[in-house]
Amino acid sequence: MTDTSIPSADESVDAEGTEPTAAPDADETDEAAAGGKEKKAAAESDLFRQSEIAADYVEGLLDILDYDGDIDELVSGGRPVVEVVGARLQNLVGQRGATLEALQELTRLAVFRQTGTPSRLLLDVGGYRASRRKELAAVAKNAVEKVKEHGEPVRLEPMSAFERKCVHDVVNAMSGVESESEGVEPNRRIIVRLAD
C-alpha cells in the first residue's frame, strides 16, 4: 500500500533520498477535498444508476414471468443492489441460489449493455442472501472449531462466489485460522486451516 501522508516538518529526506515536497496550502487542500467529494458523489450516482437499470430489467423479467414483487434499488457497501420482495418468488432463487446467481449475471449483462461498464451488482430475491449468510456463518464457525480441535484442514463443499466470500469473511475475522479457495467453477471450494 502506498503511503500518501505528508512528511512531518522534521523529515528532511524521503524514502528515495530526495527532499520532500512542500505541503499544499489550505486553499489547495480544500479544493482537493471538494474534488474528492464530487468524485465520490459521481461514483455513488453511477452506482445508483446501475441499480435503476437493473431494477428496470428485473421488473421486465417479473412481468414476463407473471410474478408479483416489490423492487428496491439502492447502493450498499460500494455496490449497486436490487432486492425483490414478495410471495411466490422461490422459483427465482432455485436450488441453493443457482437460479438467483444466473439472474444476477443476466442483470449485470443488462447493466453493462446500457453503461458499457462492468457491474458488481448484487441481486437478492425474497431475502435469500441474508438468510444464506447466516447459514454460511454457522458453517464457517463449525469448520473453524473442527480445525482448532483437530489441527487438520477442513474442506467445505463447493460454493458460489457469493457463498465463498461469506465464509472467507467469517473465517478472516477469527484468530488462528485462515481460508483459501481451490479448484475451478463450479467445483470451487474453501479450505479452512490453522494460520501459519
Disulfide bonds with the S-S distance in Angstrom:
none
